[in-house]
Amino acid sequence: MEAEKRKALSMYLRDIRDPRRRQGRIYPLASILTMLTLAAVNGESTLRGIRRAALGTNPRPTQWAESPPQYGTLWNVYDKWKKR
């Protein structure tokens, strides 16, 4: 693959339409999906474990402000994604 055609995972994930309502969106969908994907690749199999792994992330992505998304946000994204 040519260097100029390569894209980072987060760039592909930015192209995905966000199924959530606009109201209350705090974290970009691409950031949440990147976090879910990387944690799963590293062996986490539960949302609780994924969030725990994200808490240990250093440095934290700037989109996360003070802390990564709460369980409810992760579950909401996962549930809407699963129904597609």
C-alpha positions in Angstrom: 0.0 0.0 0.0 1.3 3.4 -0.9 2.1 5.7 2.0 -0.3 8.4 0.9 -3.2 6.0 0.8 -2.6 4.7 4.4 -5.0 6.0 7.1 -4.9 5.6 10.8 -7.7 3.6 12.4 -9.2 6.8 13.9 -9.4 8.3 10.4 -11.6 5.4 9.2 -13.7 5.6 12.3 -14.4 9.3 11.7 -16.3 8.3 8.6 -18.9 6.4 10.6 -22.2 8.1 11.1 -22.9 8.7 14.8 -26.3 7.0 15.6 -26.6 8.9 18.9 -28.9 12.0 19.3 -27.1 15.3 19.1 -28.3 16.2 22.6 -25.8 15.1 25.2 -23.0 14.1 22.9 -19.8 14.9 24.8 -17.3 12.5 23.3 -16.7 12.1 19.6 -17.8 8.7 18.3 -14.5 8.1 16.6 -12.7 8.5 20.0 -15.1 6.0 21.7 -14.8 3.5 18.9 -11.0 3.8 18.9 -11.0 3.2 22.7 -13.3 0.2 22.4 -11.3 -1.3 19.6 -7.8 -0.9 21.2 -9.0 -2.2 24.5 -10.6 -5.3 22.8 -7.4 -5.9 20.8 -5.5 -5.8 24.1 -7.7 -8.5 25.6 -10.5 -6.6 27.4 -13.9 -8.3 26.9 -16.2 -6.3 29.0 -17.3 -2.6 28.9 -16.1 -2.3 32.6 -12.7 -3.7 31.7 -12.5 -1.4 28.6 -13.3 1.7 30.7 -10.8 0.6 33.3 -8.1 0.2 30.6 -9.0 3.7 29.3 -8.6 5.2 32.8 -5.0 3.9 32.8 -4.3 5.4 29.4 -1.5 8.0 29.5 -1.6 10.5 28.0 -5.4 10.8 27.8 -6.9 12.0 24.5 -7.8 15.6 24.7 -11.4 14.8 23.7 -11.9 13.0 27.0 -11.5 16.2 29.1 -11.1 14.9 32.7 -12.0 11.3 32.3 -13.0 8.7 29.6 -16.7 8.1 28.9 -18.9 6.5 31.6 -20.3 3.0 31.3 -23.6 4.3 30.2 -22.0 6.1 27.2 -20.1 3.0 26.3 -23.1 0.8 26.5 -25.2 3.3 24.5 -22.7 3.3 21.7 -22.2 -0.5 21.8 -26.0 -1.1 21.8 -26.7 1.2 18.9 -23.8 -0.2 17.0 -24.9 -3.8 17.6 -28.3 -3.1 16.2 -27.0 -2.0 12.8 
